[in-house]
Amino acid sequence: MTHPIPFARMNGLGNEILVADLRGTSARVAPEAARALAVRSETHFDQIMAIHDPVTPGTFAYVRIHNADGTEAGACGNGTRCVVQALAAETGRRDFVFETRAGLLEAFERADGLVTVDMGLPRFDWQAIPLAEPFADTRAIELQIGPIDAPVLHSPSVASMGNPHAVFWVSGDVWSYALDRFGPILENHPIFPDRANITLARVTSAGSMDIRTWERGAGLTGACGSAACAAAVSGARTGRTGRTVAVAVPAGGELLIEWRGDDHVLMTGPAEWEWSGTLDPATGAFARDEAPAEARA
Ligand SMILES: N[C@@H](CCC[C@H](N)C(=O)O)C(=O)O
């Protein structure tokens, strides 16, 4: 291993996250390193949250978000909670401002250990998502999959949470759809020039919904925080829910999403450390630390 950097394997409600600490170096996680880590069962991940030295004064760190396929994303809600938990344990601080490709993010660890991330403002204009052609109303766009006269999924709400999302409303169980089959087709549909995260959402009350997400660049995941935000704001925008929604995710558990009056979307949920090690950001070669989990308790 040439330039080992510390990392932690964590999860945000089942969203598999590697938090890699590149502060003090000019190195970046190479796409081939990300892909190499993603294919190994021990280090399989949905996103790597790479913590870099801050760029903008007043921010704690610049965070790069790498998908399992080696591409970069502008937002990752579950991963941001993991970063907050790791940095709170290291520094004793509770409040952080991060910079990402999508802008500045504020986040804090609560006294009960849950982490709240201010995911910023949702965008609904077609250019911001982005869509390949104009849609005046993005609460339901013309897009469907399945037979033309009996589509399996149709008319998604679309939104950007710093990354592109399409939310298909379903009345049945979210598990009864072949998202593994439809997900990649919809992710790569020409209407989404930057591809998109694809979510099935079933509203269960004015304040709750179940979701299942096919993540751009990662596939089926146990949870997707930005998708939970996109689904909650789309639920409120289409009159299906109120502005505070408990979103149940596939791995189990819920994210609490609050779309505040000032338009900011707040996401609250847990983060969990699993184990730590070192990795080479150029190749993805890694080694696990010897320390037993109890040593960190
Ligand atoms: N898991 C994330 C979203 C990750 C980014 C996504 N795959 C993309 O490319 O936009 C979350 O918790 O928000």
The ligand as an SDF file (V2000), in Angstrom:
LIG
                    3D

 13 12  0  0  0  0  0  0  0  0999 V2000
  -27.3130    7.3310   -0.8090 N   0  0  0  0  0  0  0  0  0  0  0  0
  -27.3920    8.7060   -1.0160 C   0  0  0  0  0  0  0  0  0  0  0  0
  -27.4910    9.2390   -2.4090 C   0  0  0  0  0  0  0  0  0  0  0  0
  -26.2560    8.9260   -3.1670 C   0  0  0  0  0  0  0  0  0  0  0  0
  -26.0340    9.6020   -4.4580 C   0  0  0  0  0  0  0  0  0  0  0  0
  -26.7430    8.9940   -5.6040 C   0  0  0  0  0  0  0  0  0  0  0  0
  -26.4460    7.6270   -5.8750 N   0  0  0  0  0  0  0  0  0  0  0  0
  -26.4780    9.8610   -6.8270 C   0  0  0  0  0  0  0  0  0  0  0  0
  -25.6370    9.5410   -7.6940 O   0  0  0  0  0  0  0  0  0  0  0  0
  -27.1340   10.9100   -6.9100 O   0  0  0  0  0  0  0  0  0  0  0  0
  -28.2340    9.4230   -0.0210 C   0  0  0  0  0  0  0  0  0  0  0  0
  -28.3580    8.9240    1.0950 O   0  0  0  0  0  0  0  0  0  0  0  0
  -28.6980   10.5270   -0.3040 O   0  0  0  0  0  0  0  0  0  0  0  0
  1  2  1  0
  2  3  1  0
  2 11  1  0
  3  4  1  0
  4  5  1  0
  5  6  1  0
  6  7  1  0
  6  8  1  0
  8  9  2  0
  8 10  1  0
 11 12  2  0
 11 13  1  0
M  END
$$$$
